[in-house]
Amino acid sequence: MKLKEHACVVLTDDLPAEGLMAGDAGTIIHVHRNHDAYEVEFMTMAGSTVAVATVLAPQVRPVGRHDIAHVRELARP
């Protein structure tokens, strides 16, 4: 599936180096050639950027109409 910039997506894999977990939601801010990868911004519910990560296409999926928001607190260093 080819996703577009500004699409809301959900991680399907953990990204431990970024402190992100499968199920975290983000917004695509850049589409790499052939839609093989995306730059995705992940933010807190208060609007602070947590990470901007490069993810491969299989590591995200579009937000579905039956998805529900869920909040988790970030681990503190």
C-alpha positions as CSV (number, residue, x, y, z in Angstrom):
1,M,0.0,0.0,0.0
2,K,1.3,3.4,-0.9
3,L,0.9,5.9,1.9
4,K,1.0,9.6,1.4
5,E,2.6,12.5,3.4
6,H,0.5,13.6,6.3
7,A,-1.1,10.2,6.6
8,C,-1.6,8.9,10.2
9,V,0.1,5.5,10.6
10,V,0.5,2.8,13.3
11,L,3.8,1.1,14.0
12,T,3.7,-2.7,13.5
13,D,7.2,-3.3,15.0
14,D,8.9,-2.0,18.1
15,L,11.7,0.6,17.5
16,P,13.7,0.3,20.7
17,A,16.4,2.7,19.7
18,E,13.7,5.4,19.3
19,G,11.8,4.4,22.4
20,L,8.8,3.4,20.3
21,M,6.5,0.4,20.5
22,A,4.2,-1.4,18.1
23,G,0.9,0.3,18.3
24,D,2.4,3.8,18.6
25,A,0.8,6.3,16.1
26,G,2.6,8.9,14.0
27,T,2.4,11.1,11.0
28,I,4.3,10.6,7.7
29,I,6.4,13.6,7.0
30,H,8.3,12.3,4.0
31,V,7.9,9.5,1.5
32,H,11.0,7.8,0.2
33,R,11.3,6.7,-3.4
34,N,9.0,3.9,-4.4
35,H,7.3,4.1,-1.0
36,D,9.9,1.6,0.3
37,A,10.3,3.7,3.5
38,Y,8.8,6.7,5.3
39,E,10.0,9.4,7.7
40,V,7.4,9.4,10.5
41,E,7.0,11.9,13.3
42,F,5.8,10.5,16.6
43,M,4.5,13.0,19.2
44,T,3.1,13.0,22.7
45,M,-0.6,13.8,23.1
46,A,0.5,17.2,24.3
47,G,2.2,17.9,21.0
48,S,5.9,17.4,21.8
49,T,8.0,15.4,19.3
50,V,9.3,12.2,20.7
51,A,11.1,10.9,17.6
52,V,11.4,11.3,13.8
53,A,12.2,7.8,12.5
54,T,12.8,6.2,9.2
55,V,10.6,3.2,8.9
56,L,10.3,0.5,6.2
57,A,6.9,0.2,4.6
58,P,6.2,-3.1,6.3
59,Q,6.8,-1.5,9.7
60,V,3.7,0.7,9.5
61,R,0.1,0.5,8.5
62,P,-2.5,3.1,7.9
63,V,-4.9,4.0,10.8
64,G,-8.0,1.9,10.4
65,R,-11.6,3.0,11.0
66,H,-11.9,0.5,13.9
67,D,-8.7,1.6,15.6
68,I,-9.1,3.4,19.0
69,A,-6.5,5.7,20.6
70,H,-4.7,4.4,23.6
71,V,-2.2,6.3,25.7
72,R,1.0,5.0,27.3
73,E,3.5,7.0,29.3
74,L,7.0,7.2,27.9
75,A,9.7,5.5,29.9
76,R,11.9,8.1,31.6
77,P,15.7,7.9,31.2
